[in-house]
Amino acid sequence: MSLHISNISKSYKNVKALEGISFAVKEGELFGLIGPDGAGKTTLFRILTTLLFADQGNATVAGFDVVRDYKNIRNSVGYMPGKFSLYQDLTVEENLQFFATIFGTTIEENYDLIKDIYVQIEPFKDRRAGKLSGGMKQKLALCCALIHKPKVLFLDEPTTGVDPVSRKEFWEMLKRLQKKGITILVSTPYMDEAALCDRIALLQDGKILEIDTPNAIVKHYPKPIYNVRANNMYQLITSLNAYEPNHSVYPFGDFVHYTDSRADFNPDALRAYLESNNLSNIVIELTEATIEDTFMELAK
Amino acid sequence: MGNKKVIHAEGLTKMFGDFTAVNAITFDVAKGEIFGFLGANGAGKTTAMKMLIGISAPTSGKATVAGFDVCTQAEDIKKNIGYMSQKFALYDDLTVKENITFFGGIYGLSRKKIKEKSEILIQELGLAKVANQLVGALPLGWKQKISFSVSLLHEPKIVFLDEPTGGVDPITRRQFWEMIYKAAHQGTTVFVTTHYMDEAEYCDRVSIMVNGKIEALDTPKKLKEQFKAATMNDVFLKLARG
């Protein structure tokens, strides 16, 4: 096991940030922590990277205890925090050199690992980090987190606020790093990115809702889900919300995902109800649950 | 939805030195429309939005917002629009009530009106229990819902939302969109940017900016047909990757 987390709890005054978190990440696994702002993702990252003590429980990273062996952990992990935390006044190259030196290595020694990513920012190597665009900052931060060839890579919301194109590129980079044998723990509020992980933990309010492969999590969804569409989205949502037998009503793209509380639900009854609410062009069809459906059902 | 144009931009351009951040964009937005303004980071969305809300003067081209000219009547625009950004929404060290009172005052509402509006807002959002708590202590999703309601306090014709749902949990994100639908249904025009492509599907029309230009503008359905894509995410990937 590359990461072993056992019954970790952490509170800030009267806010419980983490409550009894336990899970393990295998060597070479790409593991996702999926949850919204305030779920406790960053607190867990800080505990695992030895920057914060847990109130309870224990954890090992690459075989080292996060409290006793913190120095070994710091040499074995790369950490990219959610907030950009490189030196804004140093250039791209100086930042990379700085982090290499701190870890007693050189850019040349581990250049193989960062080459794919670094070539994209190399044209700007003399530019100060503070003057880079969001996407370039993110690539530089990843290079700096990798320059000492860590066994485990921690990425805290690397794609928040990043557009879909850059997000896709970032995940392709992660997949390549994984192939080089690096274990990756990554957090994200984007549920569509969950599908790209080997396994995920759904996190909300400091608790794990579920841990499994993305496929298994989707399969566990307890009810049939229907795609519902009509001529007017706002009226459709209002009508479905007012429909007493509903179990959940969530807009999903150009459809609404609808589940019913009755076991013997008949879509025709729903159609008749919507028609009586002056809706037209009604479509009701079975669909498959997504990670987001599962998350919302568990978080309800 | 009426045909009345509440935003009209024609050849709107902004240059910083010899860099063209926004390159002659032309579009209209109708009353009550939910208009999605998409683009990759650095495509020029924020710069374009700053010109439309009257805080950055265009280098060339023209635009009217709520009937006022962005070059010569910027102050009138500010009074007739609402604006909400992800970065700056509310004052963390004021309570929910104090924030409402403060922004109501800024928008020039009477004391009586502010009192009336805050009661409705607090009731509609179910905030009675936290009305006297500091905003900083509330979850992000709540803040964003309050912030949106605050941006509507002065009943603006248009509300500009800059990535309002970033990092918000999926349930709250949907509640937020229900609020957007409601506002649009009541005739407020909604101009919104987002990186969630499922949210792009909720818009009446969507524009996609690439390197300062609007490269596509239509209903989500027509954009998907045009680019032979199953989802708006695929449309975006096809366009923005060139």
Interface residues (C-beta under 8 A of the other chain):
Chain A: G35 P36 D37 G38 A39 S133 G134 G135 E157 T160 G161 V162 D163 P164 V165 S166 R167 K168 P189 Y190 M191 D192 Q204 M233 Y234 I237 Y250 P251 F252 G253 D254 E292 F295 M296 A299 K300
Chain B: G39 A40 N41 G42 A43 Q86 P139 L140 G141 E163 G166 G167 V168 D169 P170 I171 T172 R174 W177 E178 Y181 K182 A184 H185 H195 Y196 M197 D198 E201 Y202 P220 K221 T231 M232 N233 F236 L237 A240 R241
